[in-house]
Amino acid sequence: MKYTEGLPKFIGKSPEAIRIRKAISAFARKNENILILGETGSGRALAAQSIFATGFLKEFPLVPVSCAAIGETEDPDILFSLSPQKGSLYALKKGTVLFSNINDTKEEYQIKILNFFRSCRTGTIRIISTAESVLDNIVMEHRFRPDLYLEISTFRLAIPPLRERKQDIPFLFSYFLDKFCHEFNKPVPPINLIISEAIREYEWPGNIGELMNCVRNLVMLSPENQLAPEYLPFRVHTSPLDFLTHMDLASAVAEVEKYLIRRALARHDGNQSKAAGVLKISEAALRYKMKKYGFTTAR
């Protein structure tokens, strides 16, 4: 997928990506609060922004609130002040509030968020919340108010981790490659086979955020017009059979046969009968192959 300016769609062709795009489109038209669940970096914020950008309140402000920062860098006395002062959520007349990582809200501030939810006017204020997938467990452990949980989750959207939708990785990689080549004013290089296989095999514990940083790193450090595997932020596991990739099939099969025969003979001190038994072939077949490949006969 080519990079374009502006907010991208939820990229991918996997069944999961298609499901998410359909949910975003449906939720954008609904006048209800939404909870978006998923691992860090999975695309929760993108889904929230997409709902806002295509929703019925898109012409009005989007107010982001980091729930982990409430009581730290975010002053709760200002944020939840009932007077219409600057910075108070109650001063918002019409728009969308995005509570990021609501599962990180300290227990003493959860009642303040609950009261704000209950004060919101239908059709004028929409609330979107994002949370880690463990939110259900936090509720069961009595560290998150169940009444607040009910308020925030009228509609739920679960974002699967990237390792569960690997079909989307090439599309995301190509999108970020075009994006960062555009930003760094570099030509877009081809994606070589080593890179292509490596990104599919890697588990991406940091999800889309980690993939994005990986591509930025590659574009910044690789020579112009190429992508260098040594700049991947993880080890590329090479196969011991990689040397066969430039051979025709007959030559590759011969190399594998020679390796296995040599190993079987060494394992049994040159005893052809035992080696043939390990290889599951007759002694006559083993002697034929040994002669064919130039092995010296043993015993």
N, C-alpha and C positions, 0 to 999 in steps of 0.2 A: 504494500500500500504506500503510495507516494505521500510525502509530507505536504500539508497545506497549512496556511496560516489559520489561526483560530483554534477553537476547541475541537479535538478529534472525537470521533465516535469510539465506542468500545470496540477495539480492533480485534478481528479474528473471524474464522469461519467454522470454528468448532460448534457443536450443539450448545455448549455452555455459553459461548459468546453470543450466539443468536438468541438464546433465551434471555440473556441479560438485556440486549438491545430492545427486545419486545417488551420486557418489563419496564424499562426506562420510558419507552414511548407511552405505555399505558398509565404509569404512575404520574407522568408529567401532566396528564389531563385531569387527574383526580384531586379533589380538594380534601386530602387527608394527610396525616403525618406519616413519615416513612422512616424505617430503620434499615440501614444497610450494614450487613455483617460480612466480615472477611478478615484474613490475615493482613498484617502490615505490608503495604506495597502492592496489594492485590488489585487495586483500582477503585477502592471505596470512594475516595474523594472525586475521582473522575465521574463515577456514576452519579454522585450527588450533584456535581456541577452540570452534568448533562440533563438531569431532571429539571434543575432550575432553569437552564438556558432554553429549554423547550417547553417550559411549563406556563401556566396561566398567570403567574406573577413575575415573568421574566423582565418586565419593564420597570420593576421596583427593586430596591436594594437587596443584596445578599449579604447577611451579617454573619461572619464566621466566629465561632467561639471555641477555643481550645479548652476542653473540660479539665484536662490535667493541669492547666495553668490557673484555674480558679482557686483563689486563696494563695497563689504564688505570685505570678506576674500580673494576673488579672484580679482587680479589686472587686470582691463580691458586693461590697456596699454600694459601689457605683453601678456594677453590672445589673443588679437586681433592685436598684432604687425605684420606688414608686413615683418619685418626682420626675418630671420630664427633662432631666439633665442629660447633657451629652455623655454618651457611653452607656446609658441605661437601655436595656432591652425593651423596657416599657415605653420608651420614647418612640419606638418604631410604629408608625401608623399603618404601613402596608409594606409587605415584603416577605423575605424568607430568612429564617435563622438556621444556620448549620452548626449543630453541636458535634464537634469532632471528638472521637474517642470518648464517648459518654460513659463507657465502663470505667474510665479513670477518674470520674467525679468523686471527690471525697464525700463521705457519708453525711457530713454536716451541711453540705451544699445541695444534696439531692432534693430536699424539701423545697428549696428555693426554685430549682428548675421545674419541679412538679407544679408549684404555684403559678409559675410563668406559663406553663402549658395550659393550665386550667383557665388562665385569664385571656388566652388568645381568642381573637374574634374570627369566627368562621368566614372564610373567603377573603380575609385581609392579611392574615399572618399564617404562613405555613412553616412547619418545623421539620427539618431533615436531620436525622442523627446517624452517626457512624459508630461502629463498635467492633471490637475484636470478637471472633467467633465464640470465645469463652464466656460471653455475657450470660448465657443461660446458666452456666455453672456458678457464676458470681451471685446471681439471684437466688439459686438454691442454697448457697452458703450464707445467705442473709447479709451480704455486703452491698447489695443493690436493692433499692425499694421495689417490691413487686407492683405497687400502684403506679410508680413512675415507669416501670417496664411496660405495663399495659398501655400507658399514654403514648409512649414513643413508638410502639410497634403495631399501629393500626394496619399498615402494610409493611411487609418484610421482603428484603432482597438479599439473597446470599451470593457473595462473589467467591467462586472457587479459586484456590491457589493455582499458580501457573503450572505447577507440576501435574495438575489434574486436567489441564487443557493444552498439552504440548503441541497440539495441532496448530495453535495460534502463534507459537514462538517465531516461525519464519516471517510471518506478517508483521508482528511487532518489531522484530529485528530490522526489517527493511524500512519500516516507518521511522524508527529512531535513527537509522543510518542516513536516510535522506534528510531528516531534521537537523542532525548535527553537522553533516557536510554543508548544508545550507547556512547554518549559523557560523561555521568556521571558514566559509568560502573555499571549500575544497571540492574537487570532483568526486562523484559517487563511485567508489571502487566496486568491482565484482566481489561476491561472497564466495570464497574458495571452499573446497570440499571439507578441509580440516575444520574450518570455522563452523560450517553448516552442521557437521556431525557433532561437534563439541557442544554447541548451544542446545541441540536436541537431547543430548545425553545428560546434561547437567540438571540438577534438581531445582535450582533457583529458589533457595530458602527465603530470599528477600523479594521474590515475586517480580512484578513489572518494574518496580523501582530499581531493583538490582540489575535487571536487564537493561534499563535505560542508562544507568551509570556505566555498565559494561561497554555499551556501544559508544558512549561519549569518550571513554578511555581509549578505545580502539581507534576512533577517528582522530583523536588528539595526538597519539603516539606513533601510529603506523606511518610508514613512508607513503608519499602521495601515490594515488592510484592503486593501492593495495591494502589489505587488512592482514596484519602480522599476528599469528596465533600466540606468539610469546607475550603479547600485551593483553591477553585475556586474564581477568583477575582470578582465575582458577586453573588448576593443573589440567592439561589436556591429556587424557589417557589414550595412548597409542596402542594399537593391536600388534601382537608379534607377527601377524600375517600381512601387515601393511606393505612389506617388500614385494608381495605377490601382485599388487594392484596394477603394475605395469606389464605383467606377463599375459600371454594368451592362456586359455584354459588348460591346454595340454601341458604346457611348461609348468604352470602352477601346480597341477596335480602331481607331476613328476617330482617337484621340489618337496611336496608334502609326503609323498611315498618314501623318498630317500631319507627324510628326517625321521619318519616313524620306524623304518627298517633299521637305521643306524642306532636309534635309541633302544629298540628291542634287542638287538644283538649285544649292545654294550651292557644292558641290564642282565643278560644271561651269559656273559663271558663268551660270546660268539657261538653259543649253542643254537644251531639253526632250528632244531625240533621245538625247543622251548620258545624261541622267537616267533616261529610260525604259529604256535599255539596262542601267544599273546595277540598276534595280529589277526587271528581268526582266518588264516589262509593255509593251504597245504604247503608241505615242505618243497614240493616241486615248483609251486608258484613262487615261493620265496627265493629259491635258487635261480629261477628265471629272471626275477626282478633284480636280484643281486648282480647277475651277469649283465643285464641290460644297463644298470647304472654304474657298472665298473667296480663293484665291491669285491674285495679279495675274499675268497672262500675261507671259512674257518672250520668248524666241525659240526 
